[in-house]
Amino acid sequence: MKGTLAQFRSYDRGVRLLMVNQFTINLGFYMLMPYFAAHLSGSLGLAGWLVGLVLGVRNFSQQGMFLIGGTLADRLGCKPMIIAGLVLRVAGFAALGLVESVPALLAASAATGLAGALFNPATRAYLAAGDRRVEAFALFNVFYQAGILLGPLVGMVLTGAGFRVTCLTAAGIFAVLSVVQIRGLPARRAQGAATAPGGARETVPAQWRGILANRPFLLFAAAMTGSYVLTFQVYLALPLEVRRLGGEGPFAGAATAALFAVSGLSTVLFQTRVTAWCKARTTPGGALTGGLLVMGGAFVPLLLAAAVPVPDGGPGRWLLAAGPATLAALLLAVGTMIAYPFEMDTIVRLSGDRLVATHYGLYNTVCGIGITAGNLLTGAALDAAGASGAAALPWLSLAALGALCAAAVRWLHRSGRLPDPVPTGRAEPAAA
């Protein structure tokens, strides 16, 4: 941990501020959103389909608008988009705690999603424009996961005093962040902003056509989509499996919390060391391939456990319910630690250091579509497994997805479509 803090201090003020900013963004978001569905269905008494609609609008407004947010960051600069997103989330979170009508809830939910679409590509483009890009994204992931880890715990305490208190507290956090960014974040335009190689200003349609013609980038985005489907199973398939075997009640809640704790803590403690180890021993393509293989292998413990007779009850059943799922969560975190910093760096290299925020925006949109489709298929596999008694089906499918994505990335790397970094002749400080 000392090495992580030393590395943090080695970056300039803008990068350090964005690291803390991302931690606080996730703290505010995850102290509220895990309890939002219960508020809608319980306190407000909305039907299940309306709860799904409100949550779906938030997700769609974020995933669907990432490209717009990235384009605006390239044209107007990263700082204005980061601030605009934070201010919009202040309004959205405050409204979620104050309004009760369905139209108002839909508008507030859409605002919180659009806010993420504005500041997420801009933040990543800001980091990509600095030095030691791979290490910066590794450290960024530490702060990102720390916010996810602590947010629900803070939210659990605040929600005891009422959901409105949680919403207004989250809005206050984003208000403070907005002021801090306005006063303290140095302005920085995204790389390659909005001009063509000859210096002329490009139109937005021309920019988008150019990115859509970047075949290696699109192939890479498609190949990496599977990694997001796999990691999302910490929220979907793994908790469902814990409840299927362990039953509802305190055990299921504690075991599900353990999944998130293992994932977040391992990243906070080991991300920078894993990145330094990978950078010293393999290429970015090798790290990406290895990370995807580990993610796919995360479901092997569950696949093996499916062949074990399920005890009638007691500690044996609890161990079978929690043990393989927790190990899977840990391996998914390790795979992400291996791949994520090199993934973010590869996007920049595939962009040719031009329109970086727009590339990040389109990449997030493609992955968001993939997550939706992948979760529908995963849900179908879980249902089919329950109906047929073939408990191994979902885990076999997810392991195969990891292997398929790893093979696709390896092929892209070996065929030269994923260029390795050009040596600069300058040694970079290693992460501790």
C-alpha positions in Angstrom: 0.0 0.0 0.0 2.9 2.4 0.7 4.1 1.8 -2.9 0.7 2.7 -4.2 0.6 5.9 -2.3 4.2 6.8 -3.4 3.1 6.2 -7.0 0.1 8.3 -6.5 2.2 11.2 -5.3 4.5 10.9 -8.3 1.8 12.1 -10.7 0.9 15.7 -11.4 -1.9 17.5 -9.7 -4.5 16.9 -12.4 -4.0 13.2 -12.5 -4.0 12.9 -8.7 -7.2 15.0 -8.5 -8.9 12.7 -11.0 -8.0 9.6 -9.1 -9.6 11.0 -5.9 -12.4 12.3 -8.0 -13.2 8.8 -9.4 -13.1 7.3 -5.9 -15.6 9.9 -4.7 -17.8 9.5 -7.8 -18.1 5.8 -7.1 -18.5 6.3 -3.4 -21.5 8.6 -4.1 -22.9 6.4 -6.8 -22.7 3.1 -5.0 -24.0 4.4 -1.7 -27.2 5.1 -3.5 -27.8 2.8 -6.5 -27.8 -0.6 -4.7 -30.8 0.6 -2.7 -32.6 2.4 -5.4 -34.7 -0.6 -6.6 -35.9 -1.3 -3.1 -36.9 2.4 -2.7 -38.8 2.3 -6.0 -40.7 -0.9 -5.2 -41.0 -0.5 -1.5 -41.3 3.2 -0.4 -42.9 4.3 -3.7 -44.8 1.1 -4.4 -44.0 0.9 -8.1 -44.7 -2.2 -10.1 -41.8 -4.4 -11.1 -41.9 -3.4 -14.7 -41.8 0.3 -13.8 -38.8 -0.3 -11.5 -37.1 -2.1 -14.5 -38.0 0.8 -16.7 -36.5 3.5 -14.4 -33.3 1.5 -14.0 -33.1 0.7 -17.7 -33.5 4.4 -18.6 -30.5 5.2 -16.5 -28.4 2.5 -18.1 -29.5 3.3 -21.6 -28.9 7.1 -21.2 -25.4 6.4 -20.1 -24.4 3.6 -22.5 -26.2 5.2 -25.5 -24.7 8.7 -24.9 -21.0 7.7 -24.3 -20.2 8.5 -28.0 -21.7 12.0 -27.6 -19.9 12.6 -24.4 -16.6 11.5 -25.9 -17.1 13.7 -29.0 -17.9 16.7 -26.9 -14.7 16.1 -24.8 -12.6 16.0 -28.0 -14.2 19.2 -29.3 -14.6 21.3 -26.1 -11.9 19.8 -23.8 -12.0 17.3 -21.0 -12.4 19.6 -18.0 -15.8 21.2 -19.2 -17.3 17.7 -19.8 -16.1 16.4 -16.4 -17.6 19.4 -14.6 -20.8 19.2 -16.7 -21.3 15.6 -15.8 -20.7 16.2 -12.1 -23.2 19.1 -12.0 -25.8 17.1 -13.9 -25.5 14.2 -11.4 -26.0 16.7 -8.5 -29.4 17.6 -10.1 -30.2 13.9 -10.9 -29.4 12.5 -7.5 -31.2 15.3 -5.6 -34.3 14.8 -7.8 -34.3 11.0 -7.2 -34.7 11.7 -3.5 -37.3 14.4 -3.8 -39.7 13.3 -6.6 -42.2 10.5 -6.6 -44.0 10.7 -10.0 -42.9 8.2 -12.7 -42.2 10.9 -15.3 -40.0 12.8 -12.9 -38.2 9.7 -11.8 -37.5 8.8 -15.4 -36.1 12.3 -16.1 -33.9 12.2 -13.0 -32.7 8.7 -13.8 -31.9 9.7 -17.4 -29.9 12.7 -16.0 -27.8 10.5 -13.8 -27.0 8.3 -16.8 -26.2 11.1 -19.1 -23.9 12.6 -16.4 -21.8 9.4 -16.5 -21.7 9.6 -20.3 -20.2 13.1 -20.1 -17.5 12.6 -17.5 -16.4 9.0 -18.1 -14.8 9.3 -21.6 -13.4 12.7 -20.7 -11.7 11.4 -17.5 -10.1 8.5 -19.4 -8.9 10.8 -22.2 -7.4 13.2 -19.6 -5.5 10.3 -18.0 -4.4 9.0 -21.5 -2.8 12.3 -22.3 -0.3 12.1 -19.5 2.9 10.1 -18.9 3.1 6.5 -17.7 -0.3 5.7 -19.2 -0.5 2.0 -18.2 0.5 2.7 -14.6 -1.9 5.6 -14.4 -4.8 3.4 -15.5 -3.7 0.7 -13.0 -3.7 3.3 -10.2 -7.0 4.7 -11.4 -8.6 1.2 -11.1 -7.4 1.1 -7.4 -9.4 4.3 -6.6 -12.3 3.1 -8.8 -12.7 -0.2 -6.9 -12.1 1.4 -3.5 -15.2 3.6 -4.2 -17.3 0.6 -5.2 -16.1 -1.2 -2.0 -17.0 1.6 0.5 -20.0 3.1 -1.2 -22.6 0.4 -0.3 -21.4 0.4 3.3 -21.9 4.1 3.7 -25.2 3.8 1.8 -26.4 1.1 4.2 -25.9 3.4 7.2 -27.5 6.4 5.5 -30.5 4.5 4.1 -31.3 3.6 7.7 -32.2 7.3 8.1 -34.2 7.3 4.9 -33.5 7.0 1.2 -33.9 10.8 0.8 -31.0 11.4 3.1 -28.9 9.0 1.0 -29.8 10.8 -2.2 -29.2 14.3 -0.9 -25.9 13.2 0.7 -24.8 11.8 -2.7 -25.9 15.0 -4.4 -23.9 17.0 -1.9 -20.8 14.9 -2.6 -21.1 15.6 -6.3 -21.6 19.3 -5.6 -18.4 19.4 -3.6 -16.6 17.5 -6.4 -17.9 20.0 -9.0 -16.4 22.9 -7.0 -13.1 21.1 -6.5 -12.8 20.3 -10.3 -13.7 23.9 -11.2 -11.1 25.3 -9.0 -8.3 22.7 -9.0 -8.4 20.7 -12.3 -5.9 22.0 -14.9 -7.5 22.3 -18.3 -6.3 19.7 -20.8 -7.6 19.1 -24.3 -8.1 15.5 -25.4 -5.3 14.1 -27.6 -5.8 14.8 -31.3 -8.8 16.9 -30.4 -11.0 17.6 -33.4 -8.7 18.3 -36.2 -7.6 16.2 -39.1 -4.0 15.3 -39.6 -3.6 18.3 -42.0 -4.8 20.7 -39.3 -8.3 21.4 -40.7 -11.3 21.1 -38.3 -13.3 18.0 -38.9 -17.0 17.7 -38.8 -18.5 15.3 -36.3 -19.9 12.9 -39.0 -16.4 12.8 -40.6 -14.9 12.0 -37.2 -17.4 9.2 -36.7 -16.9 7.8 -40.2 -13.2 7.7 -39.6 -13.5 5.8 -36.3 -16.0 3.3 -37.8 -13.5 2.7 -40.6 -10.9 1.8 -38.0 -11.3 -2.0 -38.3 -8.7 -3.0 -35.8 -10.3 -0.8 -33.1 -13.8 -2.2 -33.8 -12.5 -5.8 -33.7 -10.7 -5.1 -30.5 -13.8 -3.6 -28.9 -15.9 -6.7 -30.0 -13.3 -9.1 -28.6 -13.1 -7.3 -25.3 -16.8 -7.1 -24.8 -16.8 -10.6 -23.5 -14.6 -9.5 -20.6 -17.3 -7.1 -19.4 -19.9 -9.8 -19.7 -17.7 -12.1 -17.5 -16.9 -9.5 -14.8 -20.6 -8.5 -14.6 -21.4 -11.9 -13.3 -20.3 -10.7 -9.9 -23.6 -8.8 -9.9 -25.7 -11.5 -11.7 -24.8 -15.1 -11.9 -22.7 -15.5 -8.8 -25.2 -14.0 -6.3 -28.0 -16.1 -7.9 -25.9 -19.2 -7.5 -25.2 -18.4 -3.8 -28.9 -18.1 -3.2 -29.7 -21.2 -5.2 -27.5 -23.4 -3.1 -27.5 -21.5 0.2 -31.0 -20.3 0.3 -32.3 -16.8 1.2 -31.6 -15.2 4.5 -28.6 -13.8 6.4 -26.1 -16.4 4.9 -27.0 -15.4 1.3 -26.6 -11.7 2.2 -23.2 -12.2 3.9 -21.9 -14.5 1.1 -23.0 -12.0 -1.6 -21.3 -9.2 0.3 -18.1 -11.3 0.4 -18.1 -11.5 -3.4 -17.8 -7.7 -3.6 -15.4 -7.4 -0.7 -13.0 -10.0 -2.2 -13.1 -8.3 -5.6 -12.6 -4.8 -4.3 -10.0 -5.5 -1.7 -7.8 -7.6 -4.0 -7.8 -4.8 -6.5 -7.0 -2.1 -4.0 -4.1 -4.2 -2.5 -2.6 -5.7 -5.6 -3.5 -3.8 -8.8 -0.3 -1.8 -9.1 1.9 -4.8 -8.3 0.2 -7.0 -10.9 0.6 -4.3 -13.5 4.3 -3.8 -12.8 4.8 -7.6 -12.9 3.0 -7.9 -16.3 4.7 -4.9 -17.8 8.1 -6.4 -16.9 7.4 -9.8 -18.3 5.0 -9.7 -21.2 3.6 -7.5 -24.1 0.3 -5.7 -23.9 -1.2 -8.4 -26.2 0.1 -11.1 -23.9 -1.3 -9.4 -20.8 -4.7 -9.0 -22.5 -4.8 -12.6 -23.6 -3.7 -13.8 -20.1 -6.3 -11.6 -18.4 -9.1 -13.0 -20.5 -8.0 -16.5 -19.9 -8.0 -15.9 -16.1 -11.5 -14.4 -16.4 -12.8 -17.4 -18.3 -11.0 -19.8 -15.8 -12.8 -18.0 -13.0 -15.9 -20.2 -13.8 -14.0 -23.5 -13.7 -14.5 -23.8 -9.8 -18.2 -23.5 -10.3 -18.1 -25.9 -13.2 -16.3 -28.5 -11.0 -18.7 -27.8 -8.1 -21.6 -28.6 -10.3 -20.5 -32.2 -10.4 -20.4 -32.4 -6.6 -23.6 -33.8 -4.8 -25.3 -31.0 -3.0 -25.5 -31.6 0.8 -28.9 -31.4 2.4 -27.9 -28.6 4.6 -25.5 -27.3 7.2 -21.9 -26.1 6.8 -21.3 -28.4 3.8 -24.0 -26.8 1.8 -22.9 -23.3 2.8 -19.4 -24.0 1.8 -20.5 -25.3 -1.6 -22.6 -22.2 -2.1 -20.0 -19.6 -1.1 -16.6 -21.2 -1.7 -16.6 -21.6 -5.6 -18.4 -18.3 -6.1 -16.0 -16.4 -3.9 -13.0 -18.0 -5.7 -14.6 -17.0 -9.0 -15.0 -13.4 -7.9 -11.3 -13.3 -6.9 -10.2 -14.8 -10.2 -12.4 -12.3 -12.1 -10.7 -9.5 -10.2 -7.2 -10.9 -10.9 -8.1 -11.2 -14.6 -9.3 -7.6 -14.7 -6.2 -6.4 -12.9 -4.1 -8.1 -15.5 -6.0 -6.8 -18.5 -7.5 -3.4 -17.7 -4.5 -1.0 -17.8 -3.3 -2.5 -21.0 -6.8 -2.4 -22.5 -7.1 1.3 -21.8 -3.6 1.9 -23.3 -4.4 -0.2 -26.4 -7.5 1.9 -27.1 -5.3 5.0 -27.3 -2.7 3.3 -29.5 -5.5 2.0 -31.9 -6.9 5.6 -32.1 -3.5 6.8 -33.3 -3.6 9.3 -30.5 -6.5 11.1 -32.2 -10.0 11.7 -30.9 -9.2 9.6 -27.9 -12.3 10.5 -25.9 -14.5 9.7 -28.9 -12.8 6.3 -29.2 -13.4 5.7 -25.5 -17.0 6.7 -25.9 -17.7 4.4 -28.8 -15.8 1.6 -27.0 -18.0 1.9 -23.9 -21.1 1.9 -26.1 -20.1 -1.3 -27.8 -19.3 -2.9 -24.5 -22.5 -1.7 -23.0 -24.5 -3.3 -25.8 -22.5 -6.5 -25.3 -23.2 -6.6 -21.6 -26.9 -6.3 -22.2 -26.9 -9.1 -24.8 -24.5 -11.2 -22.7 -26.6 -10.9 -19.6 -29.8 -11.9 -21.5 -28.0 -15.0 -22.7 -26.5 -15.7 -19.3 -30.0 -15.4 -17.7 -31.4 -17.8 -20.4 -28.6 -20.3 -19.6 -29.4 -20.1 -15.9 -33.0 -20.7 -16.6 -32.2 -23.6 -18.9 -29.9 -25.1 -16.2 -32.6 -24.8 -13.6 -35.2 -26.4 -15.9 -33.0 -29.2 -17.2 -30.9 -29.9 -14.1 -27.8 -29.2 -16.1 -26.2 -27.0 -13.4 -22.9 -26.8 -15.3 -24.4 -25.2 -18.4 -24.0 -21.5 -17.4 -20.4 -22.0 -16.1 -19.3 -23.9 -19.2 -20.7 -21.2 -21.4 -19.0 -18.4 -19.5 -15.6 -20.3 -19.4 -15.9 -20.9 -23.2 -16.6 -17.1 -23.7 -13.4 -16.2 -21.9 -11.4 -18.7 -24.0 -13.0 -17.4 -27.2 -12.3 -13.8 -26.4 -8.7 -14.6 -25.4 -8.2 -16.4 -28.7 -9.6 -13.4 -30.6 -7.3 -11.0 -28.8 -4.3 -13.3 -29.4 -5.2 -13.4 -33.1 -5.4 -9.6 -33.3 -2.0 -9.3 -31.6 -0.3 -12.0 -33.7 -1.7 -10.5 -36.9 -0.3 -7.1 -36.1 -3.6 -5.4 -35.6 -2.7 -4.6 -32.0 0.6 -2.7 -32.2 3.0 -2.9 -29.3 4.1 0.4 -27.8 7.0 2.1 -29.5 10.1 2.1 -27.2 10.9 5.6 -26.1 14.4 4.9 -24.7 13.3 6.4 -21.4 12.9 4.2 -18.3 9.7 4.5 -16.5 9.3 4.2 -12.7 8.1 0.8 -11.8 5.0 0.4 -9.6 5.6 -1.0 -6.2 
